[in-house]
Amino acid sequence: MHRVRHARSTNTARSPGAAFAAALSIHILAACSSAPTPPFAGRRPTRQEAAEWFASRGAQPGDRLPKLAVTDVEGRPVDVDVLAAGRPLVLATCSLTCNIARQQQAAIAAMRRRFGDRVAFALVYTIEAHPSGDPCPYTGEEWVPPANTADGVLVRQPGTFADRCVLARRFATDWAEGTPVLVDTMDDAAWRALGEAPHVGLCVRGDGIVMARTPWFDAAKIEAAADLALRER
């Protein structure tokens, strides 16, 4: 009995340094446990699997488009409402390392030319989907599509906003075909508000209500929604 009491007193009589180390360990463990787990941790989803996961996330048809804290590629703040100016708005997320986003730019540019000034268009540059040398935000492991090697877009995940703007300018120059590129903040707030998809498509009415959303940008569906939004003005 005496030995048990002695053991307990030894365990509780920690030095200040030991107490600090224990508290720090608890803090680190709590921080690690609260970090988001990639939705497809340890595996590579099919495009359909990813679409199903993206479909119910972020702003949905009938919702008001969230306020997006974005800038232009030079870091100057942009008010999306001012950009839209009461017109229907077509939005799509993108990043240099999203091969699907790169492939869709010609279709988006063609749609923009067809509608002219009647519809506003913007790309929201977000977290890199498939950085080289860094984990993919969707799998937690490096995942570089072959098209990225072929297109010469083997880039790291930006560590600063300035670095993200550099890649956004490259996307604007090499891929966007004139569609305005807006840049998300480093806390990825716009990416989360729009559903965390690498190339989601949205059509927003002139009153700010989301009219259509596709988990992967679907030019035909978004174009049809923009036509309807114009007719209903």
Buried (B, 14 or more C-beta within 10 A) or exposed (E): EEEEEEEEEEEEEEEEEEEEEEEEEEEEEEEEEEEEEBBBEEEEBEEEEBBEBBBEBBBEEEEEBBEBBBBBBEEEEBEBEEBBEEBBBBBBBBBBBBBBBBBBBEBBBEBBEEBEEEBBBBBBBBBBBBBBEBBBBBBBBEBBBEBBEEBEBBBEBBEEBEBBBBBBBBBBEBBBBEBBBBBBBBEEBBBBBBBBBBBBBBBBBBEBBBBBBBBBBBBEBBBEBBBBBBEEE
